[in-house]
Amino acid sequence: MLCPNCTRYSWQSTAGTCAHCSAATPNYYQKLCTQCSTDLDECEICRTNMGTKGSCSGSTGTPSNWVLKKNMKDNGGKASLNVGDELEITLDESRAKEYWTGRTHDSSFIAETHRGDFTQGQNYSTGYRTLKFKALAKGTTTLEIEEWQMRWEYSHWGGSSGYVKDSKTGTTYKLTITVK
């Protein structure tokens, strides 16, 4: 069994060993073999409680309160969440561009809970920002996060700057979200 966070791993051909029974696993990412994962009700990779045996409070047979992580390479993709799950999206930014959540998605299904600060990368002008969303109700919506770019304006009074949406060069991060 794999939790929603671990279903996105790319698999290696190097074999591993189960931490519980010492049986062989198909790859070194897996900490548990399939049988031990089912018996212990834990994810094969991260060993998170899956909640399928009613071991977590309020369990309905499906895991809840998971954090699904996405990044720039997932643009245009899909995400599946349960009610109560969190979606964490990390986007590459610079000091000249920022991403802002568009208001085109249906906020009755998901809501933005945290807009992280710009975290500087290895050089001064590049970095990333992490946005968090919570699944509120069942349904499907498309989340759009728009790139806004810094623009400088000069006049005889001096210069000023501000962020504007540039439809020619700006990108839009889209993710279709289904809440079950």
N, C-alpha and C positions, 0 to 999 in steps of 0.2 A: 504494500500500500504506500502511495506517495501523497504527501500533503500538497496543496496548491502552490506553495513556494518552490517545492523541489521538482515539480513536473517539467520545469523549463531547463534543467541541466542537460548539457550535451554529454553523451556517454562516452567513456573511454573503454578500450578493450583490455586494460590491465585489471586482472582479477584482484579481489579483496577478500577479507575474512569477516565473518559475522562476529560482532562483539559479544553476543550472548552465548552462542553455541559453538563458535569457531568453525562453522561450515564455510565453504567457499561461496563468495558472491560474484556476480558477473563483472563487477567493476569496483574500483577502490573508493568510489563515492559512497557506496552503500555500507552503512554501519551494521545493518541487520539483514539476514536472509529473509526471503518471502514468508516462510513459515513462522519465524520468530516475530516478524512484523505483525502478522495476523494474531498470534498468541498474546503478544504484549500490547497490542492495539497502539502501535507507534509507527511513525513514518520510517521507511527503510533508510533514508539518508540523514535527516536531522533529528530523528527520534522524538519528534513532537507527538503528544497524545492526539490520536485521530478522533476520539470521541465516538466511535462506532459501536462500542459496547456499553454506552450509557455511563461511562466513567467520569464524564465532565458534567457539571451542573446544568440542568435545563437542556440536555441533549435530546435531539429529535432524530438521531441516526446519521446526521451529517455534521461535519466540523463547522464551527463558527469562531468568530473573533480571530481569523487568520490575517496576516499582513501579506498581500501580494505585491511584489516589487516589479516595476517596469522601468525602462529607460528609453533613450533616444532610438535605439534599434527596434523598439516595439511600435513605432509610429505607424499608424494605419492598421494595426492589429486588433485583436479582440481580447477581452478579459471576462472571466466568469467568477462571480462572487456570490456568497451567501449573505443573507441579511445579517448585519453586525460585523462583517468583514471590513478590513481596511485595505485601501489601495494606495501604494506609495510610488510616486513617479519622480524620477531623478532626471532633470534636463540640463544639458550643457548650456552655459550662459557665458557672457563676457561683460565687461564694464560698459560695452556699447549696445548690448541687447539684453532684454529680459523677456520672460514668458509670463503671460497673464491668462487666467482662466476665463474663457468666453462664457457668456450667459446663454448659449444655445442649447445646452443639455437640460434635461428635465431634473430639476433639483429635488423632486419628491422621491427619486430613486437613489441618488448619491448627493452628498454634500461635502464641500471643501472644509476640512477641519483644521488644517495647518498649512500656512505658506512659509516655508523655511527661509532663512536669510541666505544671501549669496555667500557661498563658501569658496574662497579663493583657491585656485589650483596651484601648480608649480610655478607659473609665472604670474605677474601682477594682474594681467587683464583677463585671464580665463579662469573658469571655475564651473560650479554647478549650483542648482537650487533643487530642493526636494519639496514636493507638494503632496499632501495627504488628503484622502477622501474616505468617507465612511458610507457603506451601503445601508440605506434606510428602509427600502421596500422593494418588493418584487417588480421586475420590469426590465425594459431595455432602453438604453439611451446612448447617444454618441457624445463623448466628452471632447471638447475642442479647447486647446491651450494655444493661444496666439503669441507670436513673437512680435515684440515692440522694440524699435530701434531708437537709439539716441540721435537726435537731430540738433544741429547748431544753427542758430539764426543770428545774423549780424546786421546791425543798423548803425547809424551815426551815434547812437546812444551807447553802443557796446554790444556784447554778445550774450545770448541766453541759450539755454538748452532745455530739452524736454523729450519725453518718449512719445513716439507716434507709431501707428500701425502702418507699415509699408506693404501694400498689397502686391507690389512688383517683386521685391526681394525677400520679404518676410515669409516665414514658414508657419504652418499651423500643425500642431501635434494633435492627431485624432486617434481616439481609442473607443471602440464600440464595447460598451459594458452591459453585460446581462447579469441581473441580480435574481437569484433563485430563492 
